[in-house]
Structure formats: structure tokens, C-alpha cells
Amino acid sequence: MNNLPSINNLTSLCLLILLFGCKKEPCLNIAELDKYDVEAKEWYVNDSIGTQKISDKNGISQTLKVSSRNTYYSPNHVQDDCGNTYGWSYFSIQYNTSFSPLHFMVDINGSGLPKDGFYLKMTITNTNSVSSKTTSYDFVSKNSRENNATVVFNDQIQILNKAYNNVLKISFNETLSPNDVRTVFYAKGFGIIKFITENGNEFEVN
């Protein structure tokens, strides 16, 4: 009997578990979440943007086809201890090129969960080598979430006498071949407007 813990010790242990196990989480900052949610949704591609013509530096043209576009919203994705709830918004668009073996996918996420948050994720797949790479731009920190790329915000980019405002220049640190994509330009509301391969060839929306 001497080896058994006393009732008082067991009671103290249970109280400690309840005390630290039920630690109250901070309340959701709804105003701040709303601000980032609005910003993230501004980067959705407009419904009017569909298949577009793109040309390289040699004047060779092909199409950048929107193969998929989806929008989703869940109103009660997260709830805090203060009784607040917050939703989850999601946008996805995918592109295929008519000649180049490339597939682009862009996901824009908006969530009140700290580990999820607000970001734009770019995934590029070379369909010949079946290799892909992904990086994400965080709308809160204004930086790339990964170390495999740099993301630079540009107030304006000029392409074929047309000005695009609010453009992300996403440059990957490594490529696997001369025809692999090194840099992508993504414009708010317009989506992909330009990309550059490792060999220096540039493809721009007409």
C-alpha cells in the first residue's frame, strides 16, 4: 500500500491536467482576418479571363488554356473560445499550354487557422519529366513561405504596351532543364501573364 499514490496526490494531478489542458486560446481578430481575406480574394482570376494566346521571344505563339477553375467557401471553418467563428475561402485555377509540356496550378487560400492562413500557392509541372515544384506567397508576411523561391511584389508590369498592376514575380532557385520554368509573373485579377524558362526564353500573354 505504501507504493500507491495518495488520493490527495491524484487529486492534485487531475487539477493540474485540467488547468493546463484547458488553457483558453486568444480570441480571433475578426477585423484583421477580414482585411487579409479581402486581399486574398482580390487575387482571384476574373471570370472573363479564359484561354489566351502567348508568344515567345521568337514570335512563336501557342495558347495558355484555363483547364479548371474552382471557388469554395465554408462559413464556419474555425471557432475560438470566445464564441467567434470564421470561414474558409478557396480559389483554384489550372492552366495547360498547347505546345510546351507545362501545367500551372494556382491555389489561393484564406483561413482563420494560424497554421493555414492566407496565401497564394504556385505549382508548376513539366508533363514530360513529370517533375513539379511548388512555392507559396504569404499575404500576411509578404514573403515566400518556402526557401525554394523568391517572390517580389511589383506595382506595375508592362507587357506588349499593356500595363498590369499588382504583379507577383515568382522566381524559383533551381531548375531541372533549359526548358524548365524559372520565373512566373502573376497579376491580380488576371492570373499568369508571363513566364521565363531557364534558357532565357520569355512567353507573354498577347
RAJO-V256475 format. One line per field, one symbol per residue. ss: DSSP state (@ for helix, = for strand, . for the rest). phi: phi as a letter, one per 40 degrees, with the letter a starting at -180 (. if undefined). psi: psi as a letter, one per 20 degrees, with the letter a starting at -180 (. if undefined). Layout:
ss = ???
phi = ???
psi = ???
This chain:
ss = ......@@@@@@@@@@@@@@@........@@@@@@@@@@@@..........====.....===================.....=============....==========......=========....========....==....===========..===========........=======...=======....====.
phi = .ccccccccccccccccccccbcccccccccccccccccccccccdcccbcbcbbcccgcbabbcccaabbaabcbcabbccgcbacbbabbbbbbbcbccbbbbbbbbbaccdcbgbabbbbbbccccfbaababbccccgbccbccabbbcbcabbbfgbcbcfbcbbbccbbbadccccbbbbbdgbgcbaabcccgcbbbcc
psi = hhipqrhgggggghhgghghikppqqqpngggghghgggghiiqpqhiocpqpqqahjjpqaqopoiqpqpqpphmhqprijjqqqapqpppqqqqqhgqmqpqpppoqoqiphifborppppppoigikqqqqqqppigikrqhrjjrqpppphqppoljpppqmppoopqhqrirhjqpgpppoqphhbpiqqprhjipppqp.
